[in-house]
Amino acid sequence: MAWLKRARDRGAALPICPALVGEPWLAANGLVALQEQPPLVEQLWLLLPEGTANNNAARQLLRQLRSQISSIQTMQDPHEFER
């Protein structure tokens, strides 16, 4: 657990889910969970040179991006955005 001591000594934030490790583990290791942060929502722009928007590579890239975004959205908690 040297990594835990180094992180604590440096005051680093650790990406640990309190629900997975449990409050007793956090307390035993002297850790305090941070308040839940709001989701990061950003707009994604895909800039392409003029005349390339309709070529095969650009269309394939758009399909891949849409697929990745869709899979990420389905992994999120459905209640997260009902606020």
mmCIF file of the N, C-alpha and C atoms, coordinates in Angstrom:
data_MODEL
# 
_entry.id   MODEL 
# 
loop_
_atom_site.group_PDB 
_atom_site.id 
_atom_site.type_symbol 
_atom_site.label_atom_id 
_atom_site.label_alt_id 
_atom_site.label_comp_id 
_atom_site.label_asym_id 
_atom_site.label_entity_id 
_atom_site.label_seq_id 
_atom_site.pdbx_PDB_ins_code 
_atom_site.Cartn_x 
_atom_site.Cartn_y 
_atom_site.Cartn_z 
_atom_site.occupancy 
_atom_site.B_iso_or_equiv 
_atom_site.pdbx_formal_charge 
_atom_site.auth_seq_id 
_atom_site.auth_comp_id 
_atom_site.auth_asym_id 
_atom_site.auth_atom_id 
_atom_site.pdbx_PDB_model_num 
ATOM 1   N N  . MET A 1 1  ? 0.818   -1.194 0.000   1.00 0.00 ? 1  MET A N  1 
ATOM 2   C CA . MET A 1 1  ? 0.000   0.000  0.000   1.00 0.00 ? 1  MET A CA 1 
ATOM 3   C C  . MET A 1 1  ? 0.868   1.267  0.000   1.00 0.00 ? 1  MET A C  1 
ATOM 4   N N  . ALA A 1 2  ? 2.097   1.131  -0.505  1.00 0.00 ? 2  ALA A N  1 
ATOM 5   C CA . ALA A 1 2  ? 2.971   2.297  -0.580  1.00 0.00 ? 2  ALA A CA 1 
ATOM 6   C C  . ALA A 1 2  ? 2.384   3.367  -1.502  1.00 0.00 ? 2  ALA A C  1 
ATOM 7   N N  . TRP A 1 3  ? 1.694   2.933  -2.558  1.00 0.00 ? 3  TRP A N  1 
ATOM 8   C CA . TRP A 1 3  ? 1.083   3.891  -3.491  1.00 0.00 ? 3  TRP A CA 1 
ATOM 9   C C  . TRP A 1 3  ? 0.053   4.757  -2.770  1.00 0.00 ? 3  TRP A C  1 
ATOM 10  N N  . LEU A 1 4  ? -0.657  4.169  -1.827  1.00 0.00 ? 4  LEU A N  1 
ATOM 11  C CA . LEU A 1 4  ? -1.677  4.908  -1.093  1.00 0.00 ? 4  LEU A CA 1 
ATOM 12  C C  . LEU A 1 4  ? -1.027  5.954  -0.188  1.00 0.00 ? 4  LEU A C  1 
ATOM 13  N N  . LYS A 1 5  ? 0.069   5.576  0.481   1.00 0.00 ? 5  LYS A N  1 
ATOM 14  C CA . LYS A 1 5  ? 0.782   6.526  1.337   1.00 0.00 ? 5  LYS A CA 1 
ATOM 15  C C  . LYS A 1 5  ? 1.353   7.670  0.505   1.00 0.00 ? 5  LYS A C  1 
ATOM 16  N N  . ARG A 1 6  ? 1.947   7.347  -0.652  1.00 0.00 ? 6  ARG A N  1 
ATOM 17  C CA . ARG A 1 6  ? 2.505   8.409  -1.506  1.00 0.00 ? 6  ARG A CA 1 
ATOM 18  C C  . ARG A 1 6  ? 1.408   9.376  -1.962  1.00 0.00 ? 6  ARG A C  1 
ATOM 19  N N  . ALA A 1 7  ? 0.276   8.849  -2.364  1.00 0.00 ? 7  ALA A N  1 
ATOM 20  C CA . ALA A 1 7  ? -0.825  9.705  -2.818  1.00 0.00 ? 7  ALA A CA 1 
ATOM 21  C C  . ALA A 1 7  ? -1.331  10.578 -1.682  1.00 0.00 ? 7  ALA A C  1 
ATOM 22  N N  . ARG A 1 8  ? -1.468  9.991  -0.495  1.00 0.00 ? 8  ARG A N  1 
ATOM 23  C CA . ARG A 1 8  ? -1.953  10.754 0.668   1.00 0.00 ? 8  ARG A CA 1 
ATOM 24  C C  . ARG A 1 8  ? -0.948  11.831 1.053   1.00 0.00 ? 8  ARG A C  1 
ATOM 25  N N  . ASP A 1 9  ? 0.353   11.490 1.066   1.00 0.00 ? 9  ASP A N  1 
ATOM 26  C CA . ASP A 1 9  ? 1.394   12.456 1.420   1.00 0.00 ? 9  ASP A CA 1 
ATOM 27  C C  . ASP A 1 9  ? 1.445   13.631 0.459   1.00 0.00 ? 9  ASP A C  1 
ATOM 28  N N  . ARG A 1 10 ? 1.123   13.376 -0.793  1.00 0.00 ? 10 ARG A N  1 
ATOM 29  C CA . ARG A 1 10 ? 1.145   14.444 -1.800  1.00 0.00 ? 10 ARG A CA 1 
ATOM 30  C C  . ARG A 1 10 ? -0.183  15.191 -1.881  1.00 0.00 ? 10 ARG A C  1 
ATOM 31  N N  . GLY A 1 11 ? -1.182  14.733 -1.154  1.00 0.00 ? 11 GLY A N  1 
ATOM 32  C CA . GLY A 1 11 ? -2.489  15.383 -1.215  1.00 0.00 ? 11 GLY A CA 1 
ATOM 33  C C  . GLY A 1 11 ? -3.199  15.161 -2.534  1.00 0.00 ? 11 GLY A C  1 
ATOM 34  N N  . ALA A 1 12 ? -2.884  14.039 -3.179  1.00 0.00 ? 12 ALA A N  1 
ATOM 35  C CA . ALA A 1 12 ? -3.471  13.759 -4.486  1.00 0.00 ? 12 ALA A CA 1 
ATOM 36  C C  . ALA A 1 12 ? -4.886  13.199 -4.334  1.00 0.00 ? 12 ALA A C  1 
ATOM 37  N N  . ALA A 1 13 ? -5.724  13.531 -5.290  1.00 0.00 ? 13 ALA A N  1 
ATOM 38  C CA . ALA A 1 13 ? -7.066  12.954 -5.341  1.00 0.00 ? 13 ALA A CA 1 
ATOM 39  C C  . ALA A 1 13 ? -6.965  11.606 -6.040  1.00 0.00 ? 13 ALA A C  1 
ATOM 40  N N  . LEU A 1 14 ? -7.634  10.619 -5.497  1.00 0.00 ? 14 LEU A N  1 
ATOM 41  C CA . LEU A 1 14 ? -7.601  9.285  -6.061  1.00 0.00 ? 14 LEU A CA 1 
ATOM 42  C C  . LEU A 1 14 ? -8.946  8.955  -6.680  1.00 0.00 ? 14 LEU A C  1 
ATOM 43  N N  . PRO A 1 15 ? -8.941  8.368  -7.864  1.00 0.00 ? 15 PRO A N  1 
ATOM 44  C CA . PRO A 1 15 ? -10.211 7.982  -8.490  1.00 0.00 ? 15 PRO A CA 1 
ATOM 45  C C  . PRO A 1 15 ? -10.728 6.665  -7.918  1.00 0.00 ? 15 PRO A C  1 
ATOM 46  N N  . ILE A 1 16 ? -11.210 6.711  -6.675  1.00 0.00 ? 16 ILE A N  1 
ATOM 47  C CA . ILE A 1 16 ? -11.740 5.535  -6.006  1.00 0.00 ? 16 ILE A CA 1 
ATOM 48  C C  . ILE A 1 16 ? -13.219 5.751  -5.763  1.00 0.00 ? 16 ILE A C  1 
ATOM 49  N N  . CYS A 1 17 ? -14.014 4.774  -6.122  1.00 0.00 ? 17 CYS A N  1 
ATOM 50  C CA . CYS A 1 17 ? -15.456 4.846  -5.920  1.00 0.00 ? 17 CYS A CA 1 
ATOM 51  C C  . CYS A 1 17 ? -15.780 4.375  -4.502  1.00 0.00 ? 17 CYS A C  1 
ATOM 52  N N  . PRO A 1 18 ? -16.270 5.276  -3.626  1.00 0.00 ? 18 PRO A N  1 
ATOM 53  C CA . PRO A 1 18 ? -16.573 4.881  -2.244  1.00 0.00 ? 18 PRO A CA 1 
ATOM 54  C C  . PRO A 1 18 ? -17.546 3.711  -2.160  1.00 0.00 ? 18 PRO A C  1 
ATOM 55  N N  . ALA A 1 19 ? -18.475 3.615  -3.093  1.00 0.00 ? 19 ALA A N  1 
ATOM 56  C CA . ALA A 1 19 ? -19.443 2.520  -3.067  1.00 0.00 ? 19 ALA A CA 1 
ATOM 57  C C  . ALA A 1 19 ? -18.772 1.166  -3.306  1.00 0.00 ? 19 ALA A C  1 
ATOM 58  N N  . LEU A 1 20 ? -17.644 1.155  -4.002  1.00 0.00 ? 20 LEU A N  1 
ATOM 59  C CA . LEU A 1 20 ? -16.949 -0.098 -4.285  1.00 0.00 ? 20 LEU A CA 1 
ATOM 60  C C  . LEU A 1 20 ? -16.028 -0.534 -3.153  1.00 0.00 ? 20 LEU A C  1 
ATOM 61  N N  . VAL A 1 21 ? -15.368 0.416  -2.501  1.00 0.00 ? 21 VAL A N  1 
ATOM 62  C CA . VAL A 1 21 ? -14.419 0.048  -1.452  1.00 0.00 ? 21 VAL A CA 1 
ATOM 63  C C  . VAL A 1 21 ? -15.051 0.068  -0.066  1.00 0.00 ? 21 VAL A C  1 
ATOM 64  N N  . GLY A 1 22 ? -16.100 0.836  0.116   1.00 0.00 ? 22 GLY A N  1 
ATOM 65  C CA . GLY A 1 22 ? -16.793 0.899  1.402   1.00 0.00 ? 22 GLY A CA 1 
ATOM 66  C C  . GLY A 1 22 ? -16.207 1.934  2.344   1.00 0.00 ? 22 GLY A C  1 
ATOM 67  N N  . GLU A 1 23 ? -17.063 2.480  3.160   1.00 0.00 ? 23 GLU A N  1 
ATOM 68  C CA . GLU A 1 23 ? -16.638 3.505  4.122   1.00 0.00 ? 23 GLU A CA 1 
ATOM 69  C C  . GLU A 1 23 ? -15.600 2.994  5.114   1.00 0.00 ? 23 GLU A C  1 
ATOM 70  N N  . PRO A 1 24 ? -15.711 1.746  5.620   1.00 0.00 ? 24 PRO A N  1 
ATOM 71  C CA . PRO A 1 24 ? -14.690 1.267  6.565   1.00 0.00 ? 24 PRO A CA 1 
ATOM 72  C C  . PRO A 1 24 ? -13.281 1.270  5.963   1.00 0.00 ? 24 PRO A C  1 
ATOM 73  N N  . TRP A 1 25 ? -13.169 0.901  4.680   1.00 0.00 ? 25 TRP A N  1 
ATOM 74  C CA . TRP A 1 25 ? -11.856 0.900  4.038   1.00 0.00 ? 25 TRP A CA 1 
ATOM 75  C C  . TRP A 1 25 ? -11.321 2.320  3.920   1.00 0.00 ? 25 TRP A C  1 
ATOM 76  N N  . LEU A 1 26 ? -12.194 3.253  3.540   1.00 0.00 ? 26 LEU A N  1 
ATOM 77  C CA . LEU A 1 26 ? -11.767 4.648  3.440   1.00 0.00 ? 26 LEU A CA 1 
ATOM 78  C C  . LEU A 1 26 ? -11.268 5.149  4.791   1.00 0.00 ? 26 LEU A C  1 
ATOM 79  N N  . ALA A 1 27 ? -12.044 4.870  5.850   1.00 0.00 ? 27 ALA A N  1 
ATOM 80  C CA . ALA A 1 27 ? -11.660 5.326  7.193   1.00 0.00 ? 27 ALA A CA 1 
ATOM 81  C C  . ALA A 1 27 ? -10.363 4.663  7.655   1.00 0.00 ? 27 ALA A C  1 
ATOM 82  N N  . ALA A 1 28 ? -10.216 3.370  7.397   1.00 0.00 ? 28 ALA A N  1 
ATOM 83  C CA . ALA A 1 28 ? -9.013  2.643  7.822   1.00 0.00 ? 28 ALA A CA 1 
ATOM 84  C C  . ALA A 1 28 ? -7.760  3.178  7.141   1.00 0.00 ? 28 ALA A C  1 
ATOM 85  N N  . ASN A 1 29 ? -7.916  3.739  5.948   1.00 0.00 ? 29 ASN A N  1 
ATOM 86  C CA . ASN A 1 29 ? -6.767  4.261  5.209   1.00 0.00 ? 29 ASN A CA 1 
ATOM 87  C C  . ASN A 1 29 ? -6.660  5.777  5.284   1.00 0.00 ? 29 ASN A C  1 
ATOM 88  N N  . GLY A 1 30 ? -7.478  6.390  6.138   1.00 0.00 ? 30 GLY A N  1 
ATOM 89  C CA . GLY A 1 30 ? -7.393  7.834  6.339   1.00 0.00 ? 30 GLY A CA 1 
ATOM 90  C C  . GLY A 1 30 ? -7.818  8.639  5.133   1.00 0.00 ? 30 GLY A C  1 
ATOM 91  N N  . LEU A 1 31 ? -8.767  8.133  4.358   1.00 0.00 ? 31 LEU A N  1 
ATOM 92  C CA . LEU A 1 31 ? -9.217  8.821  3.157   1.00 0.00 ? 31 LEU A CA 1 
ATOM 93  C C  . LEU A 1 31 ? -10.601 9.412  3.375   1.00 0.00 ? 31 LEU A C  1 
ATOM 94  N N  . VAL A 1 32 ? -10.849 10.504 2.689   1.00 0.00 ? 32 VAL A N  1 
ATOM 95  C CA . VAL A 1 32 ? -12.153 11.158 2.747   1.00 0.00 ? 32 VAL A CA 1 
ATOM 96  C C  . VAL A 1 32 ? -12.667 11.272 1.323   1.00 0.00 ? 32 VAL A C  1 
ATOM 97  N N  . ALA A 1 33 ? -13.891 10.807 1.107   1.00 0.00 ? 33 ALA A N  1 
ATOM 98  C CA . ALA A 1 33 ? -14.479 10.883 -0.229  1.00 0.00 ? 33 ALA A CA 1 
ATOM 99  C C  . ALA A 1 33 ? -14.853 12.323 -0.556  1.00 0.00 ? 33 ALA A C  1 
ATOM 100 N N  . LEU A 1 34 ? -14.558 12.729 -1.769  1.00 0.00 ? 34 LEU A N  1 
ATOM 101 C CA . LEU A 1 34 ? -14.958 14.054 -2.224  1.00 0.00 ? 34 LEU A CA 1 
ATOM 102 C C  . LEU A 1 34 ? -16.436 14.035 -2.569  1.00 0.00 ? 34 LEU A C  1 
ATOM 103 N N  . GLN A 1 35 ? -17.048 15.206 -2.521  1.00 0.00 ? 35 GLN A N  1 
ATOM 104 C CA . GLN A 1 35 ? -18.442 15.290 -2.934  1.00 0.00 ? 35 GLN A CA 1 
ATOM 105 C C  . GLN A 1 35 ? -18.533 14.913 -4.394  1.00 0.00 ? 35 GLN A C  1 
ATOM 106 N N  . GLU A 1 36 ? -19.683 14.340 -4.755  1.00 0.00 ? 36 GLU A N  1 
ATOM 107 C CA . GLU A 1 36 ? -19.882 13.958 -6.145  1.00 0.00 ? 36 GLU A CA 1 
ATOM 108 C C  . GLU A 1 36 ? -19.849 15.198 -7.033  1.00 0.00 ? 36 GLU A C  1 
ATOM 109 N N  . GLN A 1 37 ? -19.169 15.089 -8.138  1.00 0.00 ? 37 GLN A N  1 
ATOM 110 C CA . GLN A 1 37 ? -19.012 16.207 -9.055  1.00 0.00 ? 37 GLN A CA 1 
ATOM 111 C C  . GLN A 1 37 ? -20.058 16.121 -10.163 1.00 0.00 ? 37 GLN A C  1 
ATOM 112 N N  . PRO A 1 38 ? -20.508 17.266 -10.665 1.00 0.00 ? 38 PRO A N  1 
ATOM 113 C CA . PRO A 1 38 ? -21.473 17.223 -11.772 1.00 0.00 ? 38 PRO A CA 1 
ATOM 114 C C  . PRO A 1 38 ? -20.803 16.655 -13.020 1.00 0.00 ? 38 PRO A C  1 
ATOM 115 N N  . PRO A 1 39 ? -21.585 16.014 -13.876 1.00 0.00 ? 39 PRO A N  1 
ATOM 116 C CA . PRO A 1 39 ? -20.990 15.449 -15.094 1.00 0.00 ? 39 PRO A CA 1 
ATOM 117 C C  . PRO A 1 39 ? -20.444 16.550 -15.998 1.00 0.00 ? 39 PRO A C  1 
ATOM 118 N N  . LEU A 1 40 ? -19.376 16.231 -16.668 1.00 0.00 ? 40 LEU A N  1 
ATOM 119 C CA . LEU A 1 40 ? -18.772 17.158 -17.618 1.00 0.00 ? 40 LEU A CA 1 
ATOM 120 C C  . LEU A 1 40 ? -19.496 17.007 -18.950 1.00 0.00 ? 40 LEU A C  1 
ATOM 121 N N  . VAL A 1 41 ? -20.071 18.090 -19.414 1.00 0.00 ? 41 VAL A N  1 
ATOM 122 C CA . VAL A 1 41 ? -20.792 18.071 -20.687 1.00 0.00 ? 41 VAL A CA 1 
ATOM 123 C C  . VAL A 1 41 ? -20.095 19.054 -21.618 1.00 0.00 ? 41 VAL A C  1 
ATOM 124 N N  . GLU A 1 42 ? -19.603 18.541 -22.712 1.00 0.00 ? 42 GLU A N  1 
ATOM 125 C CA . GLU A 1 42 ? -18.887 19.358 -23.684 1.00 0.00 ? 42 GLU A CA 1 
ATOM 126 C C  . GLU A 1 42 ? -19.469 19.140 -25.065 1.00 0.00 ? 42 GLU A C  1 
ATOM 127 N N  . GLN A 1 43 ? -19.331 20.140 -25.881 1.00 0.00 ? 43 GLN A N  1 
ATOM 128 C CA . GLN A 1 43 ? -19.750 20.017 -27.265 1.00 0.00 ? 43 GLN A CA 1 
ATOM 129 C C  . GLN A 1 43 ? -18.541 19.607 -28.091 1.00 0.00 ? 43 GLN A C  1 
ATOM 130 N N  . LEU A 1 44 ? -18.728 18.616 -28.940 1.00 0.00 ? 44 LEU A N  1 
ATOM 131 C CA . LEU A 1 44 ? -17.644 18.106 -29.768 1.00 0.00 ? 44 LEU A CA 1 
ATOM 132 C C  . LEU A 1 44 ? -17.800 18.628 -31.186 1.00 0.00 ? 44 LEU A C  1 
ATOM 133 N N  . TRP A 1 45 ? -16.736 19.229 -31.701 1.00 0.00 ? 45 TRP A N  1 
ATOM 134 C CA . TRP A 1 45 ? -16.737 19.734 -33.077 1.00 0.00 ? 45 TRP A CA 1 
ATOM 135 C C  . TRP A 1 45 ? -15.740 18.911 -33.871 1.00 0.00 ? 45 TRP A C  1 
ATOM 136 N N  . LEU A 1 46 ? -16.157 18.470 -35.026 1.00 0.00 ? 46 LEU A N  1 
ATOM 137 C CA . LEU A 1 46 ? -15.262 17.768 -35.937 1.00 0.00 ? 46 LEU A CA 1 
ATOM 138 C C  . LEU A 1 46 ? -15.028 18.689 -37.132 1.00 0.00 ? 46 LEU A C  1 
ATOM 139 N N  . LEU A 1 47 ? -13.819 19.199 -37.225 1.00 0.00 ? 47 LEU A N  1 
ATOM 140 C CA . LEU A 1 47 ? -13.476 20.118 -38.310 1.00 0.00 ? 47 LEU A CA 1 
ATOM 141 C C  . LEU A 1 47 ? -12.764 19.349 -39.422 1.00 0.00 ? 47 LEU A C  1 
ATOM 142 N N  . LEU A 1 48 ? -13.306 19.469 -40.606 1.00 0.00 ? 48 LEU A N  1 
ATOM 143 C CA . LEU A 1 48 ? -12.736 18.796 -41.771 1.00 0.00 ? 48 LEU A CA 1 
ATOM 144 C C  . LEU A 1 48 ? -12.408 19.815 -42.847 1.00 0.00 ? 48 LEU A C  1 
ATOM 145 N N  . PRO A 1 49 ? -11.373 19.541 -43.630 1.00 0.00 ? 49 PRO A N  1 
ATOM 146 C CA . PRO A 1 49 ? -11.074 20.441 -44.747 1.00 0.00 ? 49 PRO A CA 1 
ATOM 147 C C  . PRO A 1 49 ? -12.251 20.496 -45.716 1.00 0.00 ? 49 PRO A C  1 
ATOM 148 N N  . GLU A 1 50 ? -12.419 21.635 -46.332 1.00 0.00 ? 50 GLU A N  1 
ATOM 149 C CA . GLU A 1 50 ? -13.535 21.825 -47.271 1.00 0.00 ? 50 GLU A CA 1 
ATOM 150 C C  . GLU A 1 50 ? -13.505 20.746 -48.354 1.00 0.00 ? 50 GLU A C  1 
ATOM 151 N N  . GLY A 1 51 ? -14.658 20.188 -48.642 1.00 0.00 ? 51 GLY A N  1 
ATOM 152 C CA . GLY A 1 51 ? -14.771 19.191 -49.683 1.00 0.00 ? 51 GLY A CA 1 
ATOM 153 C C  . GLY A 1 51 ? -14.531 17.759 -49.224 1.00 0.00 ? 51 GLY A C  1 
ATOM 154 N N  . THR A 1 52 ? -14.146 17.555 -47.975 1.00 0.00 ? 52 THR A N  1 
ATOM 155 C CA . THR A 1 52 ? -13.873 16.188 -47.519 1.00 0.00 ? 52 THR A CA 1 
ATOM 156 C C  . THR A 1 52 ? -14.998 15.609 -46.663 1.00 0.00 ? 52 THR A C  1 
ATOM 157 N N  . ALA A 1 53 ? -16.001 16.391 -46.384 1.00 0.00 ? 53 ALA A N  1 
ATOM 158 C CA . ALA A 1 53 ? -17.071 15.939 -45.490 1.00 0.00 ? 53 ALA A CA 1 
ATOM 159 C C  . ALA A 1 53 ? -17.835 14.742 -46.039 1.00 0.00 ? 53 ALA A C  1 
ATOM 160 N N  . ASN A 1 54 ? -17.840 14.559 -47.343 1.00 0.00 ? 54 ASN A N  1 
ATOM 161 C CA . ASN A 1 54 ? -18.612 13.465 -47.919 1.00 0.00 ? 54 ASN A CA 1 
ATOM 162 C C  . ASN A 1 54 ? -17.762 12.309 -48.425 1.00 0.00 ? 54 ASN A C  1 
ATOM 163 N N  . ASN A 1 55 ? -16.473 12.274 -48.066 1.00 0.00 ? 55 ASN A N  1 
ATOM 164 C CA . ASN A 1 55 ? -15.682 11.141 -48.537 1.00 0.00 ? 55 ASN A CA 1 
ATOM 165 C C  . ASN A 1 55 ? -15.826 9.961  -47.575 1.00 0.00 ? 55 ASN A C  1 
ATOM 166 N N  . ASN A 1 56 ? -15.404 8.796  -47.998 1.00 0.00 ? 56 ASN A N  1 
ATOM 167 C CA . ASN A 1 56 ? -15.591 7.565  -47.214 1.00 0.00 ? 56 ASN A CA 1 
ATOM 168 C C  . ASN A 1 56 ? -14.925 7.623  -45.847 1.00 0.00 ? 56 ASN A C  1 
ATOM 169 N N  . ALA A 1 57 ? -13.713 8.148  -45.778 1.00 0.00 ? 57 ALA A N  1 
ATOM 170 C CA . ALA A 1 57 ? -12.995 8.205  -44.506 1.00 0.00 ? 57 ALA A CA 1 
ATOM 171 C C  . ALA A 1 57 ? -13.729 9.087  -43.501 1.00 0.00 ? 57 ALA A C  1 
ATOM 172 N N  . ALA A 1 58 ? -14.245 10.221 -43.952 1.00 0.00 ? 58 ALA A N  1 
ATOM 173 C CA . ALA A 1 58 ? -14.969 11.129 -43.058 1.00 0.00 ? 58 ALA A CA 1 
ATOM 174 C C  . ALA A 1 58 ? -16.258 10.483 -42.570 1.00 0.00 ? 58 ALA A C  1 
ATOM 175 N N  . ARG A 1 59 ? -16.975 9.821  -43.450 1.00 0.00 ? 59 ARG A N  1 
ATOM 176 C CA . ARG A 1 59 ? -18.217 9.151  -43.045 1.00 0.00 ? 59 ARG A CA 1 
ATOM 177 C C  . ARG A 1 59 ? -17.935 8.017  -42.055 1.00 0.00 ? 59 ARG A C  1 
ATOM 178 N N  . GLN A 1 60 ? -16.861 7.281  -42.286 1.00 0.00 ? 60 GLN A N  1 
ATOM 179 C CA . GLN A 1 60 ? -16.499 6.200  -41.372 1.00 0.00 ? 60 GLN A CA 1 
ATOM 180 C C  . GLN A 1 60 ? -16.121 6.769  -39.999 1.00 0.00 ? 60 GLN A C  1 
ATOM 181 N N  . LEU A 1 61 ? -15.379 7.861  -39.984 1.00 0.00 ? 61 LEU A N  1 
ATOM 182 C CA . LEU A 1 61 ? -15.007 8.507  -38.729 1.00 0.00 ? 61 LEU A CA 1 
ATOM 183 C C  . LEU A 1 61 ? -16.250 8.964  -37.970 1.00 0.00 ? 61 LEU A C  1 
ATOM 184 N N  . LEU A 1 62 ? -17.193 9.568  -38.665 1.00 0.00 ? 62 LEU A N  1 
ATOM 185 C CA . LEU A 1 62 ? -18.435 10.006 -38.018 1.00 0.00 ? 62 LEU A CA 1 
ATOM 186 C C  . LEU A 1 62 ? -19.207 8.827  -37.440 1.00 0.00 ? 62 LEU A C  1 
ATOM 187 N N  . ARG A 1 63 ? -19.277 7.721  -38.163 1.00 0.00 ? 63 ARG A N  1 
ATOM 188 C CA . ARG A 1 63 ? -19.959 6.523  -37.650 1.00 0.00 ? 63 ARG A CA 1 
ATOM 189 C C  . ARG A 1 63 ? -19.281 6.011  -36.384 1.00 0.00 ? 63 ARG A C  1 
ATOM 190 N N  . GLN A 1 64 ? -17.955 5.992  -36.383 1.00 0.00 ? 64 GLN A N  1 
ATOM 191 C CA . GLN A 1 64 ? -17.213 5.524  -35.210 1.00 0.00 ? 64 GLN A CA 1 
ATOM 192 C C  . GLN A 1 64 ? -17.454 6.435  -34.008 1.00 0.00 ? 64 GLN A C  1 
ATOM 193 N N  . LEU A 1 65 ? -17.408 7.745  -34.230 1.00 0.00 ? 65 LEU A N  1 
ATOM 194 C CA . LEU A 1 65 ? -17.650 8.687  -33.140 1.00 0.00 ? 65 LEU A CA 1 
ATOM 195 C C  . LEU A 1 65 ? -19.059 8.534  -32.579 1.00 0.00 ? 65 LEU A C  1 
ATOM 196 N N  . ARG A 1 66 ? -20.048 8.434  -33.466 1.00 0.00 ? 66 ARG A N  1 
ATOM 197 C CA . ARG A 1 66 ? -21.431 8.266  -33.005 1.00 0.00 ? 66 ARG A CA 1 
ATOM 198 C C  . ARG A 1 66 ? -21.585 6.972  -32.217 1.00 0.00 ? 66 ARG A C  1 
ATOM 199 N N  . SER A 1 67 ? -20.946 5.910  -32.669 1.00 0.00 ? 67 SER A N  1 
ATOM 200 C CA . SER A 1 67 ? -21.017 4.628  -31.981 1.00 0.00 ? 67 SER A CA 1 
ATOM 201 C C  . SER A 1 67 ? -20.389 4.717  -30.586 1.00 0.00 ? 67 SER A C  1 
ATOM 202 N N  . GLN A 1 68 ? -19.225 5.354  -30.491 1.00 0.00 ? 68 GLN A N  1 
ATOM 203 C CA . GLN A 1 68 ? -18.554 5.506  -29.199 1.00 0.00 ? 68 GLN A CA 1 
ATOM 204 C C  . GLN A 1 68 ? -19.381 6.360  -28.248 1.00 0.00 ? 68 GLN A C  1 
ATOM 205 N N  . ILE A 1 69 ? -19.935 7.452  -28.748 1.00 0.00 ? 69 ILE A N  1 
ATOM 206 C CA . ILE A 1 69 ? -20.763 8.327  -27.914 1.00 0.00 ? 69 ILE A CA 1 
ATOM 207 C C  . ILE A 1 69 ? -21.999 7.575  -27.442 1.00 0.00 ? 69 ILE A C  1 
ATOM 208 N N  . SER A 1 70 ? -22.609 6.817  -28.322 1.00 0.00 ? 70 SER A N  1 
ATOM 209 C CA . SER A 1 70 ? -23.795 6.051  -27.965 1.00 0.00 ? 70 SER A CA 1 
ATOM 210 C C  . SER A 1 70 ? -23.475 5.018  -26.887 1.00 0.00 ? 70 SER A C  1 
ATOM 211 N N  . SER A 1 71 ? -22.353 4.318  -27.031 1.00 0.00 ? 71 SER A N  1 
ATOM 212 C CA . SER A 1 71 ? -22.006 3.302  -26.036 1.00 0.00 ? 71 SER A CA 1 
ATOM 213 C C  . SER A 1 71 ? -21.692 3.935  -24.686 1.00 0.00 ? 71 SER A C  1 
ATOM 214 N N  . ILE A 1 72 ? -21.095 5.107  -24.677 1.00 0.00 ? 72 ILE A N  1 
ATOM 215 C CA . ILE A 1 72 ? -20.811 5.807  -23.418 1.00 0.00 ? 72 ILE A CA 1 
ATOM 216 C C  . ILE A 1 72 ? -22.114 6.252  -22.758 1.00 0.00 ? 72 ILE A C  1 
ATOM 217 N N  . GLN A 1 73 ? -23.037 6.766  -23.548 1.00 0.00 ? 73 GLN A N  1 
ATOM 218 C CA . GLN A 1 73 ? -24.306 7.225  -22.993 1.00 0.00 ? 73 GLN A CA 1 
ATOM 219 C C  . GLN A 1 73 ? -25.082 6.076  -22.383 1.00 0.00 ? 73 GLN A C  1 
ATOM 220 N N  . THR A 1 74 ? -25.027 4.885  -22.960 1.00 0.00 ? 74 THR A N  1 
ATOM 221 C CA . THR A 1 74 ? -25.770 3.757  -22.414 1.00 0.00 ? 74 THR A CA 1 
ATOM 222 C C  . THR A 1 74 ? -25.137 3.221  -21.139 1.00 0.00 ? 74 THR A C  1 
ATOM 223 N N  . MET A 1 75 ? -23.862 3.522  -20.911 1.00 0.00 ? 75 MET A N  1 
ATOM 224 C CA . MET A 1 75 ? -23.187 3.082  -19.693 1.00 0.00 ? 75 MET A CA 1 
ATOM 225 C C  . MET A 1 75 ? -23.508 3.983  -18.500 1.00 0.00 ? 75 MET A C  1 
ATOM 226 N N  . GLN A 1 76 ? -23.992 5.191  -18.735 1.00 0.00 ? 76 GLN A N  1 
ATOM 227 C CA . GLN A 1 76 ? -24.259 6.133  -17.652 1.00 0.00 ? 76 GLN A CA 1 
ATOM 228 C C  . GLN A 1 76 ? -25.536 5.774  -16.926 1.00 0.00 ? 76 GLN A C  1 
ATOM 229 N N  . ASP A 1 77 ? -25.614 6.229  -15.692 1.00 0.00 ? 77 ASP A N  1 
ATOM 230 C CA . ASP A 1 77 ? -26.798 6.020  -14.867 1.00 0.00 ? 77 ASP A CA 1 
ATOM 231 C C  . ASP A 1 77 ? -27.962 6.743  -15.503 1.00 0.00 ? 77 ASP A C  1 
ATOM 232 N N  . PRO A 1 78 ? -29.065 6.052  -15.810 1.00 0.00 ? 78 PRO A N  1 
ATOM 233 C CA . PRO A 1 78 ? -30.192 6.709  -16.473 1.00 0.00 ? 78 PRO A CA 1 
ATOM 234 C C  . PRO A 1 78 ? -30.847 7.787  -15.620 1.00 0.00 ? 78 PRO A C  1 
ATOM 235 N N  . HIS A 1 79 ? -30.654 7.742  -14.299 1.00 0.00 ? 79 HIS A N  1 
ATOM 236 C CA . HIS A 1 79 ? -31.259 8.736  -13.409 1.00 0.00 ? 79 HIS A CA 1 
ATOM 237 C C  . HIS A 1 79 ? -30.399 9.984  -13.265 1.00 0.00 ? 79 HIS A C  1 
ATOM 238 N N  . GLU A 1 80 ? -29.180 9.909  -13.785 1.00 0.00 ? 80 GLU A N  1 
ATOM 239 C CA . GLU A 1 80 ? -28.209 10.995 -13.620 1.00 0.00 ? 80 GLU A CA 1 
ATOM 240 C C  . GLU A 1 80 ? -28.686 12.306 -14.215 1.00 0.00 ? 80 GLU A C  1 
ATOM 241 N N  . PHE A 1 81 ? -29.403 12.253 -15.307 1.00 0.00 ? 81 PHE A N  1 
ATOM 242 C CA . PHE A 1 81 ? -29.776 13.466 -16.011 1.00 0.00 ? 81 PHE A CA 1 
ATOM 243 C C  . PHE A 1 81 ? -31.216 13.888 -15.749 1.00 0.00 ? 81 PHE A C  1 
ATOM 244 N N  . GLU A 1 82 ? -31.870 13.291 -14.751 1.00 0.00 ? 82 GLU A N  1 
ATOM 245 C CA . GLU A 1 82 ? -33.245 13.625 -14.441 1.00 0.00 ? 82 GLU A CA 1 
ATOM 246 C C  . GLU A 1 82 ? -33.353 14.775 -13.442 1.00 0.00 ? 82 GLU A C  1 
ATOM 247 N N  . ARG A 1 83 ? -32.259 15.388 -13.105 1.00 0.00 ? 83 ARG A N  1 
ATOM 248 C CA . ARG A 1 83 ? -32.246 16.460 -12.103 1.00 0.00 ? 83 ARG A CA 1 
ATOM 249 C C  . ARG A 1 83 ? -32.897 17.717 -12.592 1.00 0.00 ? 83 ARG A C  1 
# 
